[in-house]
């Protein structure tokens, strides 16, 4: 799957739609009906370990939010494609922390003092899944018989819900629902919430689970049950389109971004039965790769020594012919 990052300001964009429409990844971002700039981003890219999927919702004025979301997506991509720690949960945590450091540095510029961004990301390595987030962009587990929110919003109203001062249903229409308790760029010491899951193989006639990533422009206007119904009925590309159209039909007051990831299995908190074998196969693959790298380096050194020796011999022959033979 090729890397793709949404960046067009005013057009609806679709990312990475393959030919098998039923079980392919798809993502879409739309500027909405009231904004002139799309400060959301969605991105997917391959690492040596597996695939990463991101949704970000920038904030901070005409230029700041768009810039914060884009440089965070770029930073996370660079980090994950360069780093090789064993644990994918620590990889996605480190990538988000690196993006936070980048934004904190950029905020020193007078133009970007208020900029920041939310992020929700999934890193899939064989059957292992790491989910990380900062802010109020969400991840849902969508199954054919229900939907579950996997992330907990970093918002003031979520704190009220946690303290039982308001109900979950009262949180979204609350007048202070937009207040974040943290995002990338809000503090040098953010806390990245990271969870680990595993994908279990499907049994005969079972249907795949989905992970849905989205910005608040979607879930503020489209209910959880509506998301579940649309994602399980329509292929991911059509589901993205339908969800965004539904949000816009209800006001579209914010940018709207959604990413639908078919898992080709069931998402569970317990290790999958194939996980131990995957670890063993990956370790064996690394040993083979290391052997090839060492072997290649060895042959390069030998070839270089031969080249140096040949050059010295040729130079000696030249001086011999020049001095003693008169050529």
Residue pairs with C-beta under 8 A, 6 or more apart in sequence:
1 16
1 25
1 44
1 45
1 46
1 51
2 16
2 45
2 46
3 43
3 44
3 45
3 46
3 77
4 15
4 16
4 27
4 43
4 44
4 45
5 41
5 42
5 43
5 70
5 73
5 74
5 77
6 13
6 15
6 27
6 29
6 38
6 40
6 41
6 42
6 43
6 257
7 41
7 70
8 38
9 31
9 36
9 37
9 38
9 66
10 31
10 36
10 38
11 31
12 28
12 29
12 30
12 31
12 244
13 28
13 29
13 30
14 26
14 27
14 28
14 237
14 240
15 25
15 26
15 27
15 28
15 42
15 43
15 44
15 259
16 24
16 25
16 26
16 27
16 44
17 24
17 25
17 26
17 236
17 237
18 24
18 25
21 235
21 236
21 237
21 238
22 235
22 262
23 208
23 262
23 264
24 235
24 236
24 237
24 262
25 44
25 53
25 236
25 259
25 260
25 261
25 262
26 235
26 236
26 237
26 239
26 240
26 259
26 260
27 42
27 44
27 53
27 55
27 213
27 240
27 257
27 258
27 259
27 260
28 42
28 240
28 241
28 244
28 257
28 258
29 38
29 40
29 41
29 42
29 255
29 256
29 257
29 258
30 38
30 244
30 247
30 248
30 252
30 255
30 256
30 257
31 37
31 38
31 255
32 38
32 217
32 247
32 248
32 252
32 253
32 254
32 255
32 256
33 248
33 251
33 252
33 253
34 251
34 252
34 253
34 254
35 253
35 254
35 255
37 62
37 65
37 66
38 66
38 255
39 57
39 58
39 59
39 65
39 66
39 68
39 69
39 255
40 55
40 56
40 57
40 58
40 69
40 215
40 217
40 255
40 256
40 257
41 54
41 55
41 56
41 58
41 69
41 70
41 72
41 73
41 257
42 53
42 54
42 55
42 56
42 213
42 257
42 258
42 259
43 52
43 53
43 54
43 56
43 73
43 77
44 51
44 52
44 53
44 54
44 259
45 51
45 52
45 77
45 80
45 81
46 52
47 80
47 81
47 123
48 81
48 84
49 88
49 91
49 123
49 125
50 88
50 123
50 124
50 125
50 126
51 123
51 124
52 76
52 77
52 80
52 92
52 121
52 122
52 123
52 124
53 121
53 122
53 124
53 211
53 213
53 259
53 261
54 73
54 76
54 119
54 120
54 121
54 213
54 259
55 119
55 120
55 121
55 137
55 213
55 214
55 215
55 257
55 258
55 259
56 69
56 72
56 73
56 117
56 118
56 119
56 120
56 137
56 215
57 65
57 69
57 117
57 118
57 135
57 136
57 137
57 215
57 216
57 217
57 255
57 257
58 64
58 65
58 66
58 67
58 68
58 69
58 70
58 72
58 115
58 116
58 117
59 65
59 68
59 114
59 115
59 116
59 117
59 183
60 67
60 68
60 112
60 114
60 115
60 116
60 185
61 114
61 115
63 111
63 112
64 111
64 112
64 114
64 115
64 116
65 115
65 116
65 117
67 106
67 112
67 115
68 103
68 106
68 112
68 115
68 116
68 117
68 184
68 185
69 117
71 99
71 102
71 103
71 106
72 99
72 102
72 103
72 117
72 119
72 184
75 95
75 98
75 99
75 102
76 95
76 96
76 98
76 99
76 119
76 121
79 91
79 94
79 95
79 98
79 99
80 91
80 92
80 95
80 123
83 91
83 94
83 95
85 91
85 94
88 123
88 125
88 128
88 129
88 130
88 196
89 130
89 132
89 194
89 195
89 196
90 194
91 123
91 130
92 121
92 123
92 130
92 131
92 132
92 192
92 194
93 132
93 192
93 194
95 121
95 132
96 119
96 121
96 132
96 134
96 184
96 190
96 192
97 190
97 192
99 119
99 184
100 134
100 184
100 185
100 188
100 190
101 188
103 115
103 116
103 117
103 184
103 185
104 185
104 188
106 112
106 115
106 185
107 113
107 114
107 115
107 185
115 185
116 180
116 183
116 184
116 185
116 186
117 135
117 183
117 184
117 185
118 133
118 134
118 135
118 136
118 137
118 180
118 183
118 184
118 215
119 132
119 133
119 134
119 135
119 137
119 184
120 131
120 132
120 133
120 135
120 137
120 138
120 139
120 151
120 213
121 131
121 132
121 133
121 213
122 129
122 130
122 131
122 139
122 211
122 213
122 261
123 129
123 130
123 132
124 199
124 261
126 274
126 275
126 278
126 282
127 198
127 199
127 200
127 265
127 272
127 274
127 275
127 278
128 196
128 197
128 198
128 199
128 272
128 275
128 278
129 196
129 197
129 198
129 199
129 211
129 263
129 267
130 194
130 195
130 196
130 197
131 139
131 150
131 151
131 194
131 195
131 196
131 197
131 211
132 192
132 193
132 194
132 195
133 139
133 151
133 154
133 192
133 193
134 154
134 182
134 183
134 184
134 190
134 191
134 192
134 193
135 153
135 154
135 180
135 182
135 183
135 184
136 153
136 154
136 155
136 158
136 180
136 216
137 151
137 213
137 214
137 215
137 216
138 149
138 150
138 151
138 153
138 213
138 214
138 216
138 219
139 149
139 150
139 151
139 211
139 212
139 213
140 147
140 148
140 149
140 150
140 211
140 212
140 214
140 224
140 227
140 228
141 147
141 148
141 150
141 209
141 210
141 211
141 267
142 209
142 210
142 211
142 212
142 227
142 228
142 231
142 232
143 209
143 210
143 228
143 232
143 266
144 207
144 232
146 228
147 224
147 225
147 227
147 228
149 224
150 195
150 211
151 193
152 158
152 193
154 180
154 181
154 182
154 183
154 193
155 171
155 177
155 178
155 179
155 180
155 181
156 176
156 177
156 179
156 180
156 181
157 166
157 171
157 172
157 174
157 176
157 177
157 179
158 171
158 181
159 181
160 166
160 171
160 174
161 167
161 168
161 171
166 174
171 177
172 219
172 220
177 220
180 186
182 190
182 191
183 190
184 190
196 269
197 267
197 268
197 269
198 267
198 268
198 269
198 270
198 271
198 272
198 275
199 263
199 264
199 265
199 266
199 267
199 268
199 272
200 265
200 266
200 267
200 268
200 272
200 273
201 265
201 272
201 273
201 274
202 208
202 264
202 265
202 266
206 266
207 232
208 262
208 263
208 264
208 265
208 266
209 263
209 265
209 266
209 267
210 231
210 232
210 236
210 260
210 261
210 262
210 263
211 260
211 261
211 263
211 267
212 227
212 231
212 258
212 259
212 260
212 261
213 258
213 259
213 261
214 227
214 243
214 256
214 257
214 258
214 259
215 254
215 255
215 256
215 257
215 258
216 254
217 247
217 252
217 253
217 254
217 255
217 256
217 257
218 227
218 243
218 244
218 247
218 256
218 257
218 258
219 227
220 247
220 254
221 246
221 247
221 250
221 251
221 252
222 243
222 246
222 247
222 250
226 246
227 243
230 239
230 242
230 243
230 246
231 239
231 243
231 260
233 239
234 242
236 260
236 262
239 260
240 258
240 259
240 260
243 256
243 258
244 256
244 258
247 256
248 256
265 272
321 327
